[in-house]
Amino acid sequence: MSKLFLTLHVLAAIVAVGPVTVAASMFPKVLREALAAPDDARPVTTLRTLHRISRVYGGLGIAVVAFGFATASSMDVLASPWLITSIGLTFLAALILLLLVLPRQETALAAVAGPESPDGDARAADGTATGPEGAVAVRPDARTSAQLAMYTGVFNVLWATVTILMIVRPGSTTGA
């Protein structure tokens, strides 16, 4: 059963985490393009797609955690320090995605999306928009894009660290 859970865990990680890391990493660059060409609808369409990928596949990432716990339980390694560290880093990555990356993507998208954002948020003539939970979003700038890139980078480094811990874990069968 361990091999099945491990296979599902790895597949879930590839299918769920991969798209989030790529889409979230692309978002700041496309945001800069949208800011540079406010009359061009293509970057806004791309931003909507990248945000949707980040949000949906971020939610699917729970499968990685579920299959990871099933794998660890079947292998009787739940108390291993490398696994506990991985769980902590995964939790931190999830918090960064949920509290720093996705809300900033939503706010930036609401501000550049035009008369109406993908979730039906209104945009005023002065360039402000209502973002998540009705908060007023000021038109983003290069600093917004840089902050978003930084948070996304931290998210990606955490996932890379977890991946390394999973591959080069103490007591692994790879001989490392």
C-alpha positions in Angstrom: 0.0 0.0 0.0 3.0 2.3 0.7 4.0 2.3 -3.0 0.5 3.2 -4.1 0.3 6.1 -1.6 3.7 7.3 -2.5 2.9 7.2 -6.2 -0.3 9.2 -5.6 1.6 11.6 -3.4 4.2 12.3 -6.0 1.7 12.6 -8.8 -0.4 15.0 -6.8 2.7 17.1 -6.1 3.5 17.3 -9.7 0.0 18.0 -10.9 -1.0 20.4 -8.1 2.1 22.2 -6.9 3.8 22.5 -10.3 1.1 24.7 -11.9 0.9 26.9 -8.8 4.6 27.6 -8.8 4.7 28.4 -12.5 1.5 30.5 -12.6 2.3 32.4 -9.4 5.8 33.1 -10.7 4.5 34.4 -14.0 1.9 36.7 -12.5 4.2 39.6 -11.5 5.7 39.8 -14.9 2.4 39.9 -16.6 1.1 42.4 -14.1 4.0 44.7 -15.1 2.9 44.2 -18.8 -0.7 45.1 -17.9 0.4 48.2 -16.1 2.6 49.3 -19.0 -0.2 48.9 -21.5 -3.5 49.7 -19.7 -5.5 49.6 -22.9 -4.3 46.1 -23.9 -6.8 43.4 -22.7 -4.4 40.5 -23.4 -2.3 40.8 -20.2 -5.5 41.1 -18.1 -6.9 38.0 -19.7 -3.6 36.2 -18.9 -3.7 37.6 -15.3 -7.1 36.1 -14.9 -5.9 32.7 -16.1 -2.8 32.7 -14.0 -4.8 33.7 -10.9 -7.4 31.0 -11.5 -4.6 28.4 -11.9 -2.9 29.6 -8.7 -6.2 29.4 -6.8 -7.6 26.2 -8.2 -4.4 24.2 -8.1 -3.5 25.6 -4.8 -6.7 24.1 -3.5 -5.9 20.8 -5.1 -2.6 20.9 -3.2 -4.5 19.4 -0.2 -4.3 16.1 -2.0 -0.5 16.3 -1.7 -0.8 16.6 2.0 -3.4 13.9 2.3 -1.4 11.4 0.3 1.7 12.4 2.1 0.2 11.6 5.5 -1.1 8.3 4.1 2.4 7.5 2.8 4.2 8.4 6.0 1.7 6.5 8.1 2.0 3.4 6.0 5.8 3.7 6.1 5.7 4.3 9.9 7.8 7.5 9.6 5.3 10.1 11.0 7.7 11.0 13.9 10.8 11.4 11.8 12.4 14.8 12.1 12.8 15.3 8.3 9.0 14.6 7.9 8.1 17.0 10.7 10.3 19.7 9.2 8.6 19.0 5.8 5.2 19.3 7.3 6.1 22.6 8.9 7.6 24.0 5.7 4.5 22.9 3.7 2.2 24.6 6.3 4.3 27.8 6.0 4.1 27.6 2.2 0.4 27.2 2.3 0.0 30.2 4.6 2.2 32.3 2.3 0.0 31.3 -0.7 -3.3 31.9 1.1 -2.4 35.0 3.0 0.2 36.8 0.9 0.1 35.6 -2.8 -3.5 34.9 -3.6 -5.0 38.0 -2.0 -2.4 40.3 -3.6 -3.1 38.7 -7.0 -6.9 39.3 -6.5 -6.4 42.9 -5.5 -4.0 43.6 -8.4 -6.3 41.9 -10.8 -9.3 43.8 -9.5 -7.4 47.1 -10.0 -6.3 46.4 -13.6 -9.3 44.3 -14.9 -11.4 47.2 -16.1 -15.1 47.8 -15.4 -15.5 44.4 -13.7 -13.1 41.8 -12.3 -13.6 38.1 -12.8 -15.5 37.8 -9.5 -17.8 40.8 -10.3 -16.0 43.4 -8.2 -16.7 46.9 -9.4 -14.1 49.4 -10.6 -14.5 53.1 -10.1 -13.5 55.8 -12.6 -10.6 56.9 -10.3 -8.7 53.6 -10.8 -9.7 52.1 -7.5 -11.5 48.8 -7.2 -13.0 46.7 -4.6 -10.9 43.6 -3.9 -11.3 40.7 -1.6 -14.0 41.2 1.0 -14.8 44.7 -0.4 -11.5 46.2 0.4 -10.6 49.2 -1.8 -7.7 48.3 -4.1 -5.4 51.1 -5.3 -4.0 50.7 -8.8 -0.9 48.5 -8.4 2.6 49.7 -9.4 6.1 48.2 -9.8 6.4 47.8 -6.0 3.3 45.7 -5.9 4.7 43.5 -8.6 8.0 43.2 -6.8 6.4 42.3 -3.5 4.3 39.7 -5.2 7.4 38.3 -6.9 9.1 38.1 -3.5 6.3 36.3 -1.7 6.0 33.9 -4.7 9.8 33.3 -4.6 9.6 32.4 -0.9 6.7 30.1 -1.6 8.7 28.4 -4.3 11.8 28.1 -2.2 9.8 26.4 0.6 8.4 23.9 -1.9 11.9 23.2 -3.3 13.2 22.6 0.2 10.4 20.2 1.0 11.1 18.4 -2.3 14.8 18.1 -1.4 13.9 16.8 2.1 11.6 14.2 0.5 14.3 13.0 -1.9 17.4 13.1 0.4 15.8 12.1 3.6 17.8 10.4 6.3 17.4 6.6 6.1 16.2 6.7 2.5 16.6 3.7 0.3 18.5 5.7 -2.3 21.8 5.1 -0.5 22.3 8.8 0.1 
